[in-house]
Amino acid sequence: MSPSSPRYASVQILLHWLIFFLFAFNYIVSDDMGKALRVKLDGGTPDIFAALVHPPVGFAILVLTLLRLLARARYKAPPLPEGNHPLLNRAAHIVHRSLYALLVLVPVSGIAAWGIGIRTAGDVHEVLVNLTLAIVVLHAGAAIYHQFYLKDGLLNRMRPSRGD
């Protein structure tokens, strides 16, 4: 794929990387969130750093993901590289749809746990976060496979360009 090959729109690229970095940040600071949730659900006030930053960052991820879905509807996705096996293309669609769904469900379950006080939602949230992490690793692994094994330039579709 040449540098002039089809790319995602600049807004899609920006949202992709913002969501990625916010998700990574929230994952890193989330260690004490289970403890903070238990304190909060038991009527206390958690004084843990994660309890201050994790919920608003999670909400930001939800808003940015919804914006990303709107951008996806407006700008679509560039075509997949020619010559891909149909099963690879199908897997790519499944992984992308799964990521979009999880990036909505993870914050919603967090809001249900933290904001509404549904204890079970906290457990669901934790499982969904781990599932999202697994899908993100699969997604990144596929991108690396395309870049270094297939050498089809797939990563150029999501890399910011100097002219944007």
C-alpha positions as CSV (number, residue, x, y, z in Angstrom):
1,M,0.0,0.0,0.0
2,S,1.5,3.3,-1.0
3,P,1.4,6.4,1.3
4,S,-1.5,7.8,-0.9
5,S,-3.6,4.7,-0.2
6,P,-7.0,5.1,1.3
7,R,-6.8,6.2,5.0
8,Y,-9.3,6.8,7.7
9,A,-10.5,10.3,8.1
10,S,-8.4,12.5,10.4
11,V,-11.2,12.7,13.0
12,Q,-11.4,8.8,13.0
13,I,-7.6,8.6,13.5
14,L,-7.7,11.1,16.3
15,L,-10.6,9.4,18.1
16,H,-8.9,6.0,17.7
17,W,-5.7,7.1,19.4
18,L,-7.5,9.2,22.1
19,I,-9.7,6.2,23.0
20,F,-6.7,3.9,23.0
21,F,-4.6,6.1,25.4
22,L,-7.5,6.8,27.7
23,F,-8.4,3.1,27.9
24,A,-4.7,2.3,28.6
25,F,-4.6,5.0,31.3
26,N,-7.8,3.8,32.9
27,Y,-6.5,0.2,32.9
28,I,-3.3,1.3,34.6
29,V,-5.0,3.3,37.3
30,S,-7.8,0.8,37.9
31,D,-6.1,-1.5,40.5
32,D,-7.9,0.1,43.5
33,M,-11.3,0.6,41.8
34,G,-12.7,-2.6,43.2
35,K,-11.8,-1.5,46.7
36,A,-13.1,2.0,46.1
37,L,-16.4,0.6,44.8
38,R,-16.8,-1.6,47.8
39,V,-16.2,1.4,50.1
40,K,-18.7,3.5,48.1
41,L,-21.4,0.8,48.0
42,D,-21.0,0.4,51.8
43,G,-21.7,4.1,52.3
44,G,-18.2,5.4,52.6
45,T,-16.2,7.9,50.7
46,P,-13.3,6.4,48.9
47,D,-10.2,8.6,49.0
48,I,-8.2,6.7,46.4
49,F,-6.7,8.5,43.3
50,A,-8.3,5.9,41.0
51,A,-11.7,6.8,42.3
52,L,-11.2,10.4,41.3
53,V,-9.9,9.9,37.8
54,H,-11.2,6.5,36.6
55,P,-14.9,7.3,36.4
56,P,-14.6,10.5,34.4
57,V,-12.0,9.0,32.1
58,G,-14.4,6.0,31.5
59,F,-17.2,8.4,30.7
60,A,-14.9,10.2,28.3
61,I,-14.2,6.9,26.6
62,L,-17.9,6.3,26.2
63,V,-18.5,9.8,24.7
64,L,-15.5,9.5,22.4
65,T,-16.6,6.0,21.3
66,L,-20.1,7.3,20.4
67,L,-18.4,10.1,18.4
68,R,-16.2,7.5,16.7
69,L,-19.3,5.5,15.7
70,L,-20.9,8.6,14.3
71,A,-17.6,9.4,12.4
72,R,-17.5,5.8,11.2
73,A,-21.1,6.1,9.8
74,R,-20.2,9.4,8.1
75,Y,-16.8,8.6,6.7
76,K,-16.9,4.8,6.5
77,A,-13.7,2.7,6.6
78,P,-11.1,2.6,3.8
79,P,-11.2,-0.7,1.9
80,L,-9.1,-3.6,3.2
81,P,-5.9,-4.4,1.3
82,E,-6.4,-6.4,-1.9
83,G,-5.6,-10.0,-1.8
84,N,-6.7,-10.6,1.8
85,H,-8.2,-14.0,2.5
86,P,-12.0,-13.7,3.0
87,L,-11.6,-15.2,6.4
88,L,-9.2,-12.5,7.4
89,N,-11.6,-9.8,6.2
90,R,-14.4,-11.4,8.1
91,A,-12.3,-11.7,11.3
92,A,-11.4,-8.0,10.9
93,H,-15.0,-7.0,10.8
94,I,-15.9,-9.2,13.8
95,V,-13.0,-7.8,15.9
96,H,-13.9,-4.2,15.0
97,R,-17.5,-4.6,15.8
98,S,-16.5,-6.3,19.1
99,L,-14.3,-3.5,20.0
100,Y,-17.0,-0.9,19.3
101,A,-19.5,-2.9,21.4
102,L,-17.1,-3.4,24.3
103,L,-16.0,0.3,24.3
104,V,-19.7,1.1,24.9
105,L,-20.5,-1.7,27.3
106,V,-17.4,-1.3,29.5
107,P,-18.2,2.3,30.4
108,V,-21.9,1.6,30.7
109,S,-21.3,-1.2,33.1
110,G,-18.9,1.0,35.0
111,I,-21.6,3.7,35.2
112,A,-24.1,1.1,36.4
113,A,-21.7,0.1,39.2
114,W,-20.2,3.4,40.2
115,G,-22.9,5.8,39.4
116,I,-26.0,3.8,40.1
117,G,-24.6,1.4,42.7
118,I,-25.4,-1.9,41.1
119,R,-22.8,-4.2,42.7
120,T,-23.0,-7.0,40.1
121,A,-22.3,-4.4,37.3
122,G,-18.8,-4.0,38.9
123,D,-18.1,-7.7,38.3
124,V,-19.5,-7.5,34.8
125,H,-17.3,-4.4,34.2
126,E,-14.2,-6.2,35.3
127,V,-14.9,-9.2,33.0
128,L,-15.7,-6.8,30.0
129,V,-12.5,-4.9,30.6
130,N,-10.4,-8.1,30.5
131,L,-12.3,-9.2,27.3
132,T,-11.6,-5.8,25.8
133,L,-7.9,-6.0,26.6
134,A,-7.8,-9.4,24.9
135,I,-9.5,-8.1,21.8
136,V,-7.2,-5.1,21.8
137,V,-4.2,-7.4,21.9
138,L,-5.7,-9.4,19.0
139,H,-6.3,-6.2,17.0
140,A,-2.8,-4.9,17.6
141,G,-1.3,-8.4,16.7
142,A,-3.3,-8.4,13.5
143,A,-2.0,-5.0,12.6
144,I,1.6,-6.0,13.3
145,Y,1.0,-9.2,11.2
146,H,-0.2,-7.1,8.3
147,Q,2.7,-4.6,8.6
148,F,5.6,-7.0,9.0
149,Y,4.5,-10.3,7.5
150,L,2.0,-9.4,4.8
151,K,3.8,-6.1,4.2
152,D,0.6,-4.6,2.9
153,G,0.9,-1.2,4.6
154,L,-2.3,-1.6,6.6
155,L,-1.0,0.5,9.4
156,N,-0.8,3.5,7.1
157,R,-4.6,3.7,7.2
158,M,-4.5,4.7,10.9
159,R,-1.3,6.6,11.2
160,P,-1.5,10.4,11.3
161,S,0.0,12.0,8.3
162,R,2.1,15.1,8.2
163,G,-0.5,16.9,6.0
164,D,-3.4,16.4,8.4
